[in-house]
């Protein structure tokens, strides 16, 4: 069972590492933890859908789990919780934005995005926004401030909501059905994106750490990046698809992966997936 190598988890992880290595280290002099390892450790937590940075870091003190972080994510040195937060707070996170374009370019070159072409003119892209964390106590200079919460419409004493959409494309008998489906597809971002990020293990509304500069946004971007990598694997990786099919829910699947990583050392991500698919016949390295 093989998939395209450039869309495998090791290849995607390598693409992420290249971008992380481009981030300027704000520290001077001798350092104990590489900046790459700090970012990659945080990405590993998001990728494995661990709900607590502190507990994730504490578990990595166990030699077996530390070896898995090295083998799967190529992390050399593992910083402690407070050191990781402090460094990610001051480090530039602009290169993380480029990773989303990198991933989409890889998919496009592999023709996987052809499945999502719309009317042969481009790709159908639903765009919306959602609050991922809010607080009246925690804030920093980069926080956005909400000044109004009046979003409802009153009609004849009843609260209602109306949604419509417009298009600059000519509507014809040949394309009207597809255009209507495209307009209705806008709700996919609510059901398949926001709902998944909030309720299916990504803990997008959880405050992993706020900081004074970039920490909150860095965690948010790494979480979205993990979500994107999961989607790519679900779309392109046959071994991942087979393993995922054995579980009724996304949360159950990732719970099993985290539990398995606690009891055995793995050479790579495929080794982990094969162990879950065939636990009796797949052996330790």
C-alpha positions in Angstrom: 0.0 0.0 0.0 1.9 3.1 -1.3 1.1 6.7 -1.7 3.0 9.5 -3.4 6.2 10.1 -1.4 6.1 13.9 -1.7 2.6 13.8 0.1 3.6 11.4 2.8 3.9 12.6 6.4 7.8 12.5 6.3 7.8 14.7 3.2 5.3 17.2 4.7 7.2 17.2 7.9 10.4 18.0 5.9 8.6 20.9 4.2 7.6 22.3 7.5 11.2 21.9 8.9 12.6 23.9 6.0 10.3 26.8 6.7 11.0 26.6 10.5 14.7 26.8 9.8 14.2 30.1 8.0 13.0 31.8 11.2 15.5 34.1 12.7 16.4 33.2 16.2 16.0 36.3 18.4 18.5 34.9 21.0 22.2 35.7 21.0 25.1 33.6 22.2 25.0 30.0 23.2 21.6 28.4 23.2 20.4 25.1 24.6 17.3 24.5 22.5 17.1 25.0 18.7 14.3 27.3 17.5 13.3 24.7 15.1 12.8 22.2 17.9 10.6 24.6 19.8 8.3 25.2 16.9 8.3 21.5 15.9 7.5 20.4 19.4 4.5 22.7 19.5 3.4 21.4 16.1 3.7 17.8 17.3 1.4 18.6 20.2 -1.2 20.0 17.7 -0.7 17.2 15.2 -1.3 14.6 17.9 -4.2 16.6 19.3 -3.0 16.8 22.8 -5.2 19.2 24.8 -2.5 20.4 27.2 1.0 21.7 26.4 2.2 21.2 30.0 1.1 17.6 30.1 2.5 17.0 26.7 5.9 18.3 27.8 5.8 16.4 31.0 5.2 13.1 29.1 8.2 13.8 26.9 10.4 13.4 29.9 9.8 9.7 29.5 12.6 8.3 27.3 10.3 6.3 25.1 8.0 9.2 24.2 11.1 11.4 23.7 12.4 8.9 21.2 9.1 9.0 19.3 9.2 12.8 19.1 12.7 12.5 17.6 11.8 9.7 15.2 8.5 11.1 13.9 9.1 14.9 14.0 13.0 15.1 14.0 13.2 17.1 17.2 16.7 17.1 18.5 16.3 18.8 21.9 13.1 19.2 23.8 12.5 22.5 25.7 10.6 22.7 28.9 7.1 24.2 28.9 8.1 27.7 30.1 11.1 27.9 27.8 9.0 26.9 24.8 6.4 29.5 25.5 8.9 32.2 26.1 10.7 31.6 22.9 7.7 31.1 20.7 6.3 34.4 22.1 9.2 36.5 20.8 10.0 34.5 17.6 8.7 35.7 14.2 5.8 33.5 13.0 5.5 35.0 9.4 7.1 31.9 7.8 4.3 29.8 9.2 1.9 31.5 6.8 4.0 30.4 3.8 3.5 26.8 4.8 -0.2 26.9 3.8 0.8 28.0 0.3 3.6 25.4 0.2 1.0 22.6 1.0 -1.5 23.8 -1.5 1.2 24.0 -4.2 2.2 20.4 -3.6 -1.4 19.3 -3.9 -1.9 21.3 -7.0 1.1 19.9 -8.7 -0.1 16.4 -7.9 -3.5 17.2 -9.5 -5.4 16.4 -6.3 -7.0 19.9 -6.3 -8.6 19.0 -9.7 -11.4 17.4 -7.6 -12.3 20.8 -6.3 -12.4 22.8 -9.5 -15.6 24.8 -10.1 -17.0 25.4 -13.6 -13.5 24.8 -15.0 -12.5 28.3 -14.0 -10.9 27.9 -10.6 -11.5 26.5 -7.2 -14.5 27.0 -5.0 -13.3 28.6 -1.8 -15.6 29.3 1.2 -14.3 32.2 3.4 -15.6 33.0 6.8 -14.3 33.9 10.2 -14.7 32.5 13.7 -13.5 33.6 17.1 -11.0 31.1 18.5 -10.3 32.6 21.9 -11.7 35.6 23.9 -11.0 37.0 27.3 -11.7 40.2 29.3 -8.5 39.7 31.4 -5.8 38.4 29.0 -4.7 40.7 26.3 -1.7 42.0 24.4 -1.0 44.8 21.9 -1.8 42.4 19.0 -5.3 41.4 20.3 -8.4 42.5 18.4 -11.2 44.1 20.5 -14.9 43.5 20.0 -16.9 46.6 20.5 -20.4 45.3 19.6 -22.4 42.1 20.0 -25.5 43.2 18.1 -25.8 40.6 15.4 -29.5 39.7 15.4 -32.3 41.1 13.4 -35.8 41.7 14.9 -38.8 41.3 12.6 -42.3 41.7 14.1 -41.0 41.0 17.5 -39.2 37.8 16.5 -35.5 37.3 16.2 -34.6 36.1 12.7 -31.6 35.6 10.5 -31.4 35.9 6.7 -28.5 34.9 4.5 -28.1 35.4 0.8 -25.3 35.4 -1.7 -24.5 37.2 -5.0 -22.4 36.3 -8.0 -20.8 38.3 -10.8 -21.0 35.2 -13.1 -23.7 35.2 -15.8 -26.5 32.8 -14.7 -27.7 30.5 -17.4 -29.8 27.3 -17.7 -26.6 25.4 -18.0 -24.9 26.6 -14.8 -27.7 27.7 -12.4 -27.8 24.3 -10.6 -24.0 24.4 -10.0 -24.1 28.0 -8.9 -26.9 27.2 -6.4 -24.9 24.3 -5.0 -21.8 26.5 -4.8 -23.8 29.1 -2.7 -25.1 26.4 -0.4 -21.6 25.0 0.0 -20.7 28.0 2.0 -22.1 26.1 5.0 -19.4 23.5 4.7 -17.0 25.9 6.4 -19.3 25.8 9.4 -19.9 22.1 9.6 -16.7 20.7 8.2 -14.2 23.3 9.4 -15.3 25.3 12.4 -17.2 22.5 14.0 -14.3 20.1 13.6 -11.8 22.6 14.9 -13.9 23.3 18.0 -15.4 20.0 18.8 -13.4 17.2 17.2 -10.1 17.3 19.1 -8.3 20.4 17.9 -9.3 22.5 20.9 -9.2 25.6 18.8 -10.9 27.7 21.5 -8.5 26.6 24.2 -5.9 29.0 25.4 -2.6 27.1 25.0 -0.8 30.3 26.0 -1.3 34.0 25.3 2.1 35.7 25.9 2.8 39.3 25.2 3.7 39.2 21.5 3.3 36.2 19.1 2.5 33.2 21.3 -1.2 33.0 20.9 -1.2 33.5 17.1 1.7 31.0 16.8 -0.2 28.3 18.6 -3.3 29.1 16.4 -1.3 28.8 13.2 0.3 25.6 14.2 -3.1 24.2 15.1 -4.4 25.1 11.6 -1.3 23.7 10.0 -1.9 20.4 11.8 -5.5 20.4 10.6 -4.3 21.0 7.0 -1.8 18.2 7.2 -4.5 15.8 8.5 -6.7 16.8 5.6 -3.9 16.1 3.1 -3.2 12.7 4.6 -6.9 11.9 4.5 -7.1 12.9 0.9 -3.9 11.3 -0.4 -2.4 8.7 2.0 -3.9 5.2 1.6 -2.3 3.9 4.8 -3.6 6.8 6.8 -7.1 6.3 5.2 -7.1 2.6 6.1 -6.1 3.3 9.6 -8.6 6.1 10.1 -11.4 3.9 8.7 -11.0 1.6 11.7 -12.4 4.3 14.1 -15.8 5.7 14.3 -14.6 9.2 15.3 -11.6 11.5 14.8 -11.2 11.9 18.6 -11.1 8.1 19.1 -8.5 7.8 16.3 -6.1 10.3 17.8 -6.6 9.0 21.3 -5.4 5.6 20.0 -2.4 7.1 18.3 -1.3 9.0 21.5 -1.8 5.9 23.7 0.2 3.7 21.3 3.1 6.2 21.3 3.3 5.9 25.1 4.0 2.1 25.0 6.3 1.6 22.0 9.0 3.3 20.0 8.4 3.7 16.3 10.7 4.3 13.4 8.3 6.7 11.6 4.7 7.6 11.2 3.9 4.7 8.8 5.3 2.3 11.4 2.8 3.7 13.9 -0.1 3.4 11.5 0.8 -0.2 10.6 1.0 -1.1 14.3 -2.6 0.2 14.9 -3.9 -1.6 11.8 -2.2 -4.9 12.6 -1.1 -4.8 16.3 -0.2 -8.5 16.6 2.2 -8.7 13.6 3.9 -5.3 13.6 7.0 -5.4 15.9 9.1 -2.8 17.7 12.2 -1.6 15.7 
